Amino acid sequence: METPNPPLTPVRKQALSDAVFEQLRSRIVSGELAAGSPLPAERVLCEALGVNRSSVREALRRLEQARLVSIRHGGTSRILDYRESAGLDLLPALVMTGDGRIDATVVRGILEMRSAIAADAARLAAAATDQSVKQKLVATCAAMRAADGELTTLQDLAIDYWSAIVDASGNIAYRLAYNSLRDTYDTCRAILASALADELCDADGYTALADAIGSGDAKSAEALARQLVQRGEMGIKQVLDALDSTAVEKQ
């Protein structure tokens, strides 16, 4: 009997199509289901996963929408190279490795992207000179001060703060990229909270950026935004370096 390689494991009975999708996506991202290889037939997947055909078909439809597989009806369906075909919505699935560790390379790439978008979005927001944006940012800064260092609250407020800036930039590509970055952050926010504390607690930095955007000073807004997110980058990079060192010691 034809069997997929590597073998798949049966999934639990709740949210079957979600569980099938997540397991196949994990196998594709990890390379266990190699790019260019044939996609196992529906019948084989049903038997290996212990689910019905409708659940498999729904999962395959989602994988095709995510550009992880190419479905050829009447022909050979294949695994795609996600590096060449997938979009930013795959980022949340890449942050954590199959064994539950943070992928430091992926996170470093995300940090670089975050820094670039934050700085340029702030520049564009300042150039737009929309005073209602400053009012939103100033109100968020006040709430940050009132949070008194409570990191969970500060995380939520920071997301609202940067969301307002990205919206004010008028750049839809930045908005969609920010959505993916936010979703990715949500997958590991508890782990990163303390690493971002230096940035999250910098109410003065957030206020200075709000003032620069409100006054239309695009150059200062760009510089202040970059300085602010770099505070968080330093904390996260220290965590990643520590994880790298631990991994080396265990080898």
Beta strands, then each sheet from edge to edge (+ up, - down):
strand 1: 69-70
strand 2: 78-79
sheet 1: 1+ 2-
end
